[in-house]
Amino acid sequence: MFRHDGKTERKALSVPGPIEKSSNPSVSHWETVAWIVFCATSVHLAVLEPYLVIIPGERTKVFSGLLCGLSLVAAAVFAGKQSGRIKPLPVIISGVLAMLVILSGMFSQTPEPSSVRGFAAVTSALGGFWCARLLMYSPARQRYYLWFSVGLLSGTLFLALVGNMTTGMIFPLLDSHWHPVANKVILFSVAPLALLFMKSAGLKAMAICLLILSYIVLLLGGLTSGLESAVFIPVVMLLLAVFVWEVRSTGMRRLGVMLAVLLVMSSALGNHLFHQGSRLEKGHISVAYRVENLFLSWDIATQHPWLGNGLLAPRHEYLRDYEPKYPYIDKRFLDEWTDMLRTSENVVLTCLADLGFPFVILYTGVILTLLFMLLRAVFHPPREYVFHPAALLLPIVGALLHYQVLDGMVHPQLSWFFHILLGLVPRTLPARDGSVINRWSIIMKIVLIVGTFAGGLALGGWLPEGFPLKYIGFEPVYQGF
């Protein structure tokens, strides 16, 4: 039994630290091949280049799905024996989820398109998750992925800024719409968040610069397109960060810095809502369509509860006798948008309508279980780490929030990176360090957080439109949806 007699000793034992140095485990040449395939697939999904049309007329990213599947097979064949810690239950659950998607496509009214979409969804989700588990089983490999993610984020931010300067939009050089680019920035933020926990001041400075640029890009997306989620979600992530990072700390200096950042970000959100919030009125089609799909998706799901309608299958037959429930949308617009999108613009509702209740229940259970494991690791982190649990928690929560207005699972370029983060969730329960959390300290910090957030929202309404972009030389022009 150890005695903790000194303040320094208690701090050393209770405060975890990043892995700075570790031995690089020997790997086979074939495992290196699997790693190269994984990295090549990730680069492709980050920029969607090269983009090859495999099935003419099919809008599913089949080529991306094939690359994800190839990476999954390569990792399973060449790296599966190296990890030696894969339990059968996750494999069984993965197989059941994949089978439900396959059966949904087979019994859909449009078997071929739905099966193709299901193929891309399965390979990107399982590929991302299992490549993370099989290829990043060592600290050395996780460190490689950390720096690889720094490169992906840097390249994404650069192309987004170039696109904004040349076209007034952040997405043309990266994807087909604002939402996927914003989601990639949120997912790639795991890299600078992880660097913030490193001991090096230089790495911390790099992380801060990347996070600032990331928020600038998200603000540009929000102020030029009405992409409210890009302005709102980072503030929620910061609120969570202030709580989970400071709840165990008594240092007021770092808390003060984070509250100052929160004040600026919440002011930007308040400014956006005050000056541009009216553009998304309750009758706007983008809002009305998503609200109406609360009812329409449930209606479809109750008619096909076991396997759903099939991914991206037409929904015409459900609209023939369907009357809109939301008073600010008429049937003509609902028919047009449903025919154009064929999704619910919400990952939960889309899975419910297209894949059925069993899939949603099982998949939701998996996500909640992983989040619970991750949250425990945040408050009792491992002694050494490459990706601090908080650095994983924030982008995962941010992405889940974004998927309430975006069908992230049916976009391979998003599903891949999201499930990589899930695959990095620590698999074992961290040992408790015996430290005591002061409840009054938590209460006071919550009061400070809420007060700062509310004050920032109020302050934003008094600041000039476009804050803070106009103060750093950006003149965003609203482009619409």
Summary of the structure (lengths in Angstrom):
residues: 481
radius of gyration: 22.9
end to end distance: 62.8
largest distance: 74.7
contacts: 1612
relative contact order: 0.14
helix: 69%
strand: 1%
